[in-house]
Amino acid sequence: QEALLSALSAERFGRPDVFMVGDVKQSIYRFRQADPGLFIEKYNSFAAEGSRRKIELNRNFRSRPEVLRSVNDVFDGIMRKELGGVEYDAAARLYAGASYPEAGDRRTEFLVVDPGSGQDTDAEEAEYRMIARRILELCGTGGEGFRVTDRTGGTRPLMFRDIAVLMRAAKGHAEKLVDI
């Protein structure tokens, strides 16, 4: 792909005409022989000014500041140049791009599964049971006490449809989670 784009671009004639979007932090396809080094090489070869300009897209318009703080705290602790090819610095951090009404005491949670501590012997099943229990707790009796901001900017009780469970791979796993 890189060779094809280079052959079609007018950059070799001094007229840069390629627009690229990429983020090595989201380059999860190494297992499919993708080369995250391409992101890093491009990122390092562009500058904030000039014809080969880099624009940091680090404003997040979908997540509350509390979520972004937690993500930044985790990545600050684990993302290093020697580990993932990029330093988690001020340019890499995520910043709130939208404002939300005051939410009170909202915190993110990290739930840790210990499959050996209960009746579940299957780690995946233990994880799914923990997720299901937490969703039921959050939605509880109509979501009383836990409110979300709706599209109009108002608030309403949390509903099941407000919750998304992100999975590494849905095939072969999503049905099991839904059943539980």
C-alpha positions in Angstrom: 0.0 0.0 0.0 2.8 2.4 0.9 4.6 1.7 -2.5 1.3 2.2 -4.4 0.5 5.5 -2.6 4.1 6.8 -3.2 3.9 5.9 -6.9 0.6 7.8 -7.3 1.5 10.8 -5.3 2.9 14.0 -6.7 5.1 14.3 -3.6 8.0 13.1 -5.6 7.7 16.2 -7.7 7.6 18.5 -4.6 3.8 18.7 -4.4 2.6 16.8 -1.4 -0.9 15.6 -2.1 -1.6 12.7 0.3 -3.8 13.1 3.4 -3.3 10.3 6.0 -5.0 9.5 9.2 -3.5 7.0 11.6 -2.8 6.3 15.3 -0.2 3.8 16.4 -2.1 3.6 19.7 -5.0 2.1 17.8 -2.8 -0.1 15.5 -4.1 -3.5 16.7 -3.5 -5.4 13.5 0.0 -6.6 14.1 -1.4 -10.1 14.2 -2.5 -9.6 10.6 1.0 -8.7 9.6 0.4 -4.9 9.7 3.5 -2.9 10.5 2.8 -0.3 13.3 6.3 1.0 12.5 4.8 2.7 9.4 2.6 4.8 11.7 5.6 5.7 13.8 7.8 6.6 10.8 5.1 8.8 9.3 4.3 10.4 12.7 8.0 11.3 13.3 8.6 12.6 9.7 5.8 15.2 9.9 6.0 18.5 11.8 3.4 21.0 13.2 4.1 23.4 10.3 5.2 23.1 6.7 4.2 21.2 3.6 4.4 17.8 5.5 2.2 18.9 8.4 1.0 16.9 11.3 -2.3 17.7 13.0 -2.9 16.0 16.3 -6.5 14.7 16.6 -6.6 14.3 20.3 -9.9 16.0 21.1 -12.5 13.4 22.1 -16.2 14.5 21.6 -17.9 11.4 22.8 -16.5 10.7 26.3 -17.0 12.6 29.5 -13.8 14.1 31.1 -14.0 11.5 33.9 -13.5 8.7 31.3 -10.7 10.5 29.5 -8.9 11.1 32.8 -9.0 7.3 33.5 -7.8 6.4 30.1 -5.0 8.9 30.3 -4.0 7.6 33.8 -3.8 4.0 32.5 -1.9 4.9 29.4 0.5 7.2 31.3 1.5 4.2 33.4 1.9 1.6 30.6 2.5 3.3 27.3 6.2 3.8 26.7 8.2 4.2 23.5 10.0 0.9 24.1 6.7 -0.9 24.6 4.4 0.4 21.9 6.6 2.6 19.8 5.1 5.8 21.1 5.5 7.9 24.2 2.2 8.8 25.9 3.0 12.5 26.2 0.9 15.7 26.1 0.4 15.3 22.3 -0.8 11.7 22.7 -3.1 12.3 25.6 -6.9 12.6 25.1 -8.7 15.9 25.8 -12.4 16.6 26.2 -13.8 18.2 23.1 -17.4 18.5 24.3 -18.9 19.9 27.4 -21.3 17.9 29.6 -23.6 19.0 32.4 -22.2 18.5 35.9 -22.6 14.8 36.7 -21.9 14.8 40.4 -19.8 11.9 41.7 -19.0 9.9 38.6 -16.1 7.5 38.5 -14.8 5.0 36.1 -14.4 1.4 37.3 -11.9 -1.4 36.7 -13.5 -4.7 37.4 -11.0 -7.6 37.9 -12.1 -11.2 37.5 -10.7 -13.9 39.7 -12.2 -17.1 38.2 -10.8 -19.2 41.0 -12.7 -17.3 43.7 -16.2 -18.5 43.0 -18.2 -21.2 41.4 -17.1 -20.4 37.9 -14.2 -22.4 36.6 -14.2 -20.9 33.1 -12.4 -17.5 33.1 -14.5 -16.3 30.2 -17.8 -17.2 31.9 -16.6 -15.6 35.1 -15.9 -12.4 33.2 -19.3 -12.4 31.5 -21.1 -13.1 34.8 -19.3 -10.2 36.4 -20.3 -7.9 33.5 -24.0 -9.1 33.7 -24.1 -8.5 37.4 -22.7 -5.0 37.1 -25.1 -4.1 34.3 -28.1 -5.3 36.4 -26.8 -3.2 39.3 -26.4 -0.1 37.2 -29.8 -0.4 35.6 -31.4 -1.8 38.8 -34.9 -0.5 39.4 -35.3 1.6 36.3 -31.8 3.1 36.8 -32.9 5.1 39.9 -30.1 7.2 41.0 -27.9 6.6 37.9 -28.8 9.1 35.2 -27.3 9.7 31.8 -27.3 12.7 29.5 -29.6 12.2 26.5 -29.4 13.8 23.1 -31.4 16.8 24.1 -28.9 17.6 26.9 -31.3 16.6 29.6 -30.9 13.6 31.9 -32.9 10.4 32.2 -32.5 7.0 34.0 -29.9 4.6 32.6 -31.3 1.9 30.3 -29.9 -1.3 29.0 -29.6 0.3 25.5 -27.2 2.9 26.9 -24.6 0.2 27.7 -22.0 -1.1 25.3 -19.7 -4.0 26.0 -16.5 -3.8 23.9 -15.0 -7.2 23.1 -11.7 -8.2 21.5 -13.6 -10.6 19.2 -17.4 -10.9 19.0 -17.5 -14.1 17.0 -18.0 -17.1 19.2 -18.2 -14.9 22.4 -21.0 -12.4 22.0 -23.7 -15.0 22.1 -22.4 -16.5 25.3 -22.3 -13.0 26.9 -25.9 -12.3 25.7 -27.1 -15.7 27.1 -25.5 -15.0 30.5 
